[in-house]
Amino acid sequence: MACCGQRRAQASVTGKAVEANRPPRSMPRVVLYEYTGTTRMTVIGPVSGLSYRFGQPGAKLQIDSRDASSMAGLPNLRRLP
């Protein structure tokens, strides 16, 4: 017959095994954009809510792919391959 201590140990091992079997969270894909304007520009991603700050002409930033379609319509931003 098992005592309480052994049951707790077994429960904690079981809990860890369940966590270990979870699939890893996938990282959002990113798309590279370059700022072609003459000053600086900040854009808020409409889907992710992230703030993208292009600090100078020629600045390149990785944009969450969920926000990429909205960025495509903005002047002075160019998608890079």
C-alpha positions in Angstrom: 0.0 0.0 0.0 1.4 3.4 -1.0 1.6 6.3 1.5 0.7 9.9 0.7 4.3 10.9 -0.1 4.6 8.3 -2.9 1.2 9.4 -4.4 2.4 13.0 -4.5 5.6 12.0 -6.1 3.7 10.0 -8.7 1.3 12.8 -9.3 4.1 15.3 -9.9 5.8 13.0 -12.4 2.6 12.5 -14.2 2.0 16.3 -14.3 5.4 16.9 -15.8 4.9 14.2 -18.4 1.7 15.9 -19.6 3.5 19.2 -20.0 6.4 17.6 -21.8 3.9 16.2 -24.4 2.5 19.6 -25.3 3.5 20.8 -28.7 5.8 23.8 -28.7 4.2 27.1 -29.4 5.0 28.2 -32.9 6.7 31.5 -33.4 4.9 33.9 -35.7 6.4 34.1 -39.1 8.1 37.4 -40.0 8.3 39.4 -43.2 11.1 41.9 -43.8 10.2 45.5 -44.8 12.4 48.5 -45.6 11.5 52.1 -45.0 12.1 54.3 -48.0 10.8 57.6 -46.6 12.9 60.6 -45.7 12.2 61.0 -41.9 11.0 58.2 -39.6 7.8 56.4 -39.2 6.0 54.3 -36.5 3.2 51.8 -37.4 1.0 49.8 -35.1 0.3 46.3 -36.5 -3.5 46.0 -36.7 -3.6 42.3 -35.9 -0.6 41.8 -33.5 -0.8 45.2 -31.9 3.0 45.5 -32.1 4.6 48.9 -32.6 7.0 49.0 -35.5 9.4 52.0 -35.4 11.4 52.7 -38.6 13.9 55.2 -37.1 15.6 56.4 -40.3 15.5 56.1 -44.0 16.6 52.6 -45.1 15.6 51.0 -41.7 14.7 47.3 -42.0 12.3 45.6 -39.7 10.9 42.1 -39.3 7.1 42.4 -39.4 4.8 39.8 -38.0 3.3 38.1 -41.1 -0.2 38.7 -39.7 0.4 42.5 -40.1 2.2 42.2 -43.5 -0.9 42.7 -45.7 -1.7 46.0 -44.0 1.9 47.2 -44.4 1.8 46.6 -48.1 -0.7 49.4 -48.6 1.4 52.0 -46.7 3.6 54.5 -48.7 7.3 54.4 -48.1 7.4 50.7 -47.1 8.9 48.1 -49.4 8.7 44.4 -48.8 12.0 42.7 -49.1 12.6 39.1 -50.4 
